[in-house]
Amino acid sequence: MTEHLKGAIAMITACTIWGLSAIYYKQLSETPPIEVLCHRTLWSVVVFTLFLRIQNRLEELKIVFRNRKLVQTLFWAAAMISTNWFFFIWSFHNDRATEASFGYYINERLSLMKWVSVVLATIAVLILAISQNILPFIALVLSISFGIYGMLKKQISLGPVLSVTSEVILLLPVALILLLYWHLDGSGSFGTNITTTSLLIFSGPMTAVPLMLFSYAARRVQMTSLGIIQYLNPSLQFFVAIFIFLEPFGLWQAVAFGLIWLALFIYSFASISTKQLI
């Protein structure tokens, strides 16, 4: 098995986990999204720290936090990814999973496609806004927050795992204060029953494993191939929302998603024609 193929398999696995994570977060619909986010932060720190300990890389964390300018950039990156995570979780709790998947399509378009695809994505957003007489803020928040996060990450000269570990560590104090407050006043979900408690703890591996797989894939697969494979994530989110959560999906939503998939086809065809795939 070639390194390219190993990387592609790792990327497909990561995107499958991300795409099906909606089912997991839906099981925590009785737990407030902000509490789920805090647990996701806490248990992610545990998993990432353990991973770095196994690799004997904990000393690298100390070096990171001695660099004030780097920590400031990591803080804003952490703020963006936590905003993204919160609204991602919130969308499943409020039957907006279809719109959430649309947000990740927009993000891919703005980061990977040429101006034609940007136009197609813009038209799709306008169609949704006009047809529903609302601003699809979930899609916009997810795409904008992740876009800013990606921009900040380009300024950080750290490996993916070390970078994300530093980010969740910066978020940890706030998460711990909130979790302690909820636990002391008896409103916290952790410990109420074994199912909810297990699901909250599992949010750590659910966050860490696909990120590690993505890191593994990024070193072995060309960026054009990564871009195409990443469409598996929002596509799975979309199908889960429609066929498992049974969220409403009408003509105008179909037209909007059709435009997005048309942009994907154009991009894929261009990549194949220039032999930029694996």
N, C-alpha and C positions, 0 to 999 in steps of 0.2 A: 504493500500500500504506500503510495507516494505521500510526501508531506503536504502537497496541495490537497489531495483527497482527504487526508486526516483533518486538515484545517476546515475543509468544506463540511465534513461530517460534524465537527465541533460547532460550527456556525449554525448548521441546520438544527442541531440539538438545542443550542441556546435560544434560537428564535422560536422553536416549538415550545419550550418552557415558558418563554415570555408570552407567546400567543395564547397558551392555554391557562396562564396564570389567572385569567378572569374567573375561571371556575373556582379556583382556590379562594380568591378574595371575596367571591360571592358568598362563600360559606361563613364569612365573618361579617355578614351584613347587619348583625345585631350589635356589633362592636363599632363605636364611632370611628370614622376614618382617621381622625387625628391620633386616636389611641393605637390603631393598627400601624400607623406611620411610626409612632414612637417605638413600638415593639420591633418593627422592621429595622429601625436604626440600631436598637440595642443588640438584637441577635445577629445583625450583620457585623457589628463590631466584634462580637465573640468569634464568629466564623472566620472573618478576615484576619484577626489577630492570631488565631490558632494556625491558620494557613501560613502566615509570615513566620510564626515561631517554628513550625516544622521546617521551613526553608532557612532558618537561622538569619532572618532579615529584620528582626525587631529593632536592631541598632539603627537601621535606615530611617525608621520612624522618628527617632530622636533627632536625627540630622535634619529631617524635614521641618520639624517644629522649632528649630533654631533659626530658620530663615523667615523673618517677619514678612517680607514682601511676598514670598511664596504662600505663606499661611493666609494672607489677605485674599489672594486670588483663589485659594482653595475654599475659603469661607464663602465667597460669592458663588463659586461653583456648587458648593454644598447647599446654599440657599435655593439655587435654581433647580437642582435635582430633587430636593425635598418638596418644592412646590409642584414639580412634575409628578412625583410619587403620590402626593396627597390627592391631587385632582384625578389621577389615574385610579386610585382606590375609591374616591368619592363617586366616580362615574358608575362603578358597578353597584354601589349602594343605592344609587338613584336612577337606575334603569337608563343610563346614558352610555352604555358600553359601545353602541354603534358609533356614536359621535367620537368617543375616545379613539377607536380604531382609525377613524377618519383623520384625527389629529396626527397620528403617527405616519399616515400616508403623506400628509402635507409636509411633515418634517423631512421625510425622505426626498420629496420632490424638490424642496428648496435647497437641500444640501447636495443633491446629485444631478439634477436635470438642468438642461439649458433653459433659456428664456421661454421656449415653447411650453415646457412643462409647468413653469411658474404661472403662465397665463392660464393653462388648463386648471391648475389648482385654484387660482383666483376665481375663475368662473364657477368652479364647483362650490366654493364657499358662498358665493353670491346666490347660487341656486338654492342652497340649503337655507340661507338667511331669509330669502324672499318667500320661499314655499312655506316655511314654518313661522314666518313673521317674527323670528327671534334671531339674535346673534349667536351662532354656535360657539359660545365662549369656551366650552371644554376643549374642543378641537383647537381653538386658537391658543389657549393657555398651554396646552400640552406641546404644541408645535413651537411656540415662541420660547417657552422655558427651556425646552430641550435644545433649541437652536442656540440660545445664549450660553447654555451649559457647554455645548460643543465648541463654541467660540472661545470660552474661557479655558477649556481643556487644552486648546492648541497653545496656550501660553504657559502651560505647566509641563516642565521637562521631567516627568516622572513616569514610571511604568504604570499601566492601568490598575493593577491590584494595589500597589502602594498608594496611588493617587486616590482611589475610591476609599481605601481604608482610612486615609487621612481625613477625607471629607466626612465620613460617618462618625469619626471620633470627634470632629468639631461640632457635630449635631448632637452628640451623646449627652452633654450636660443638660440641655433643654429637655431632651427626651426623658432622662432620669428624674428630673424635677417634676414633670407632669405625671409620670407613672407613679411616683411616690405619693403625690397629692391625691390621685384617683384611688390608690390603694388604701391610704389612710382614711379617706371619707367614705370608703365602701362602694364607690361607683365603678371601680375598675373591673374589667372582664377577666383579667388573668387570675386563675385559681378558682373561678366559679364552677367550672366543670372540666373534665379531662379533655374533651374534644376541642373546646375553645382554647384552652391553655396550650395544647399540642400544636394547634394551627398557628397560634401567635409565635411560638418558639420556632416553628418551621419556616417562618418568614425570613429568618436569617439565611438558611441554605437556599431558599427560593430566590433571594437577592444575589447571594454570592456565587453560586454555581454557574448560572448563565454568564455572569460577568467574567469569570475565570475562563470559561469556554470561549467567550468572545475574544479575550486577550490571546488565548492560544491560537485561534483562527486568524486573527489580525496579522500575526507574524508569518503566516503560511499561505494566505490567499490574497490575490490582488484586490485592490480596493473596489474595482468595478464589479468583481464577482461578489464581494461582500455586500455591496449596495443592492444587488439583485436578490441575493438570498435573504436580506433583511426584510423584504416584502412579505416573507412568510409570517412574520410576527403580526402586523396589522391585519393580514388576511385571515389568520386564525382567530384573532380577536373579533373580526367582523362576523365570521361564520358562527362563532360561539354566541355572540349577541343575538343573531337572527334565528338560529336553529335550536339553540339550547335555552337561552333566556327569553326567546320569543318576543323580542322588542319589535315595535312597529317599523315597517319598512315599505314606504310607498313609492310611487312613480318618480317623484323628484329626487328622493334619496338614491334611487337606482341610477338616475341620470348623472348625479354628482359622482357616485362611485364609478360609473362607467367612464367618466372623463379621467379619473385618477388611474384606472386600469389601462386606459388608452395611452396615457403618458408612460406608464410602466412598459407597455409593449414597444413604444417608440424607443425608449432607452435601451431595453434589452436587445432589440434588433440592431441598434447602432453599435452596441458592445460586441455582439456576435460578428457583425460585418467587419469590425476592425480587429477581430481576434483578440479581444481584451479579457475574455473569460478564462476560466481555469485551463 
